[in-house]
Amino acid sequence: MPVNLIACLWIIFLVSLMIISPSTITLTKHLTLHYATGEIFIAVIVLLCLDYYFSARKKFAGPHLGSYEGISVRLQHKSKARLAKLGLDPK
């Protein structure tokens, strides 16, 4: 398994433990937080995932950079221009 996948799963696990864990936090005399914060957080995450799945992924096609050769040429041109601007020999 790739390290990035394990790291993401670990973060999701820890965040869920911190948010859903039972706690009674008294903010004021009349306002006490129980599980509502975790439930609201989960509802927002589910709604965002559904929005992405049904809408956003069809609209966003990603950046249009062109071919790898074109990107390479543009990057080399920029680096030569920067060296020339600094007074160095771009070779």
C-alpha positions as CSV (number, residue, x, y, z in Angstrom):
1,M,0.0,0.0,0.0
2,P,1.3,3.5,-0.8
3,V,2.3,5.6,2.2
4,N,0.0,8.5,1.2
5,L,-3.1,6.2,1.3
6,I,-2.1,5.0,4.8
7,A,-1.5,8.5,6.0
8,C,-4.9,9.7,4.7
9,L,-6.7,6.8,6.3
10,W,-4.9,7.5,9.6
11,I,-5.9,11.1,9.5
12,I,-9.5,10.3,8.8
13,F,-9.5,7.8,11.6
14,L,-8.1,10.3,14.1
15,V,-10.4,13.1,13.1
16,S,-13.4,10.8,13.4
17,L,-12.3,9.8,16.9
18,M,-11.9,13.4,18.0
19,I,-15.2,14.6,16.6
20,I,-17.5,11.7,17.3
21,S,-16.1,10.8,20.7
22,P,-18.6,11.4,23.5
23,S,-18.1,14.6,25.3
24,T,-20.1,17.1,27.2
25,I,-18.8,20.6,26.8
26,T,-20.6,23.4,28.6
27,L,-20.1,26.6,26.7
28,T,-22.6,28.7,28.8
29,K,-25.2,27.9,31.4
30,H,-27.8,27.2,28.7
31,L,-25.6,25.8,25.9
32,T,-24.1,22.3,26.2
33,L,-22.5,20.4,23.2
34,H,-23.0,16.7,23.1
35,Y,-22.8,14.7,19.8
36,A,-24.2,17.5,17.7
37,T,-20.8,18.7,16.5
38,G,-19.8,15.3,15.2
39,E,-23.1,14.7,13.5
40,I,-23.1,18.1,11.8
41,F,-19.5,17.5,10.6
42,I,-20.3,14.1,9.2
43,A,-23.5,15.4,7.5
44,V,-21.4,18.2,5.8
45,I,-18.7,15.7,4.7
46,V,-21.4,13.4,3.2
47,L,-23.1,16.3,1.4
48,L,-19.8,17.5,0.0
49,C,-18.9,13.9,-1.2
50,L,-22.3,13.6,-2.8
51,D,-22.0,17.0,-4.5
52,Y,-18.6,16.0,-5.9
53,Y,-19.8,12.6,-7.1
54,F,-22.9,13.9,-8.8
55,S,-21.9,17.3,-10.0
56,A,-18.3,18.6,-9.6
57,R,-16.4,15.7,-11.1
58,K,-18.3,16.1,-14.3
59,K,-17.7,19.9,-14.6
60,F,-13.9,20.0,-13.7
61,A,-11.7,18.6,-16.4
62,G,-8.4,19.6,-14.8
63,P,-5.8,22.0,-16.0
64,H,-5.1,22.1,-19.7
65,L,-1.3,22.3,-19.9
66,G,-0.7,20.7,-23.3
67,S,1.8,18.0,-24.1
68,Y,4.7,17.1,-21.9
69,E,7.1,18.3,-24.6
70,G,5.3,21.7,-24.7
71,I,5.6,22.1,-20.9
72,S,9.2,21.2,-21.0
73,V,9.9,23.8,-23.7
74,R,8.1,26.5,-21.7
75,L,9.9,25.6,-18.5
76,Q,13.3,25.7,-20.2
77,H,12.5,29.1,-21.8
78,K,11.5,30.5,-18.4
79,S,14.7,29.3,-16.8
80,K,16.9,30.7,-19.6
81,A,15.0,34.1,-19.3
82,R,15.6,34.2,-15.6
83,L,19.3,33.5,-16.0
84,A,19.6,36.2,-18.6
85,K,17.8,38.6,-16.4
86,L,20.3,37.9,-13.6
87,G,23.2,38.5,-16.0
88,L,24.3,34.9,-16.1
89,D,25.1,32.8,-19.2
90,P,22.0,30.7,-20.0
91,K,24.0,28.3,-22.3
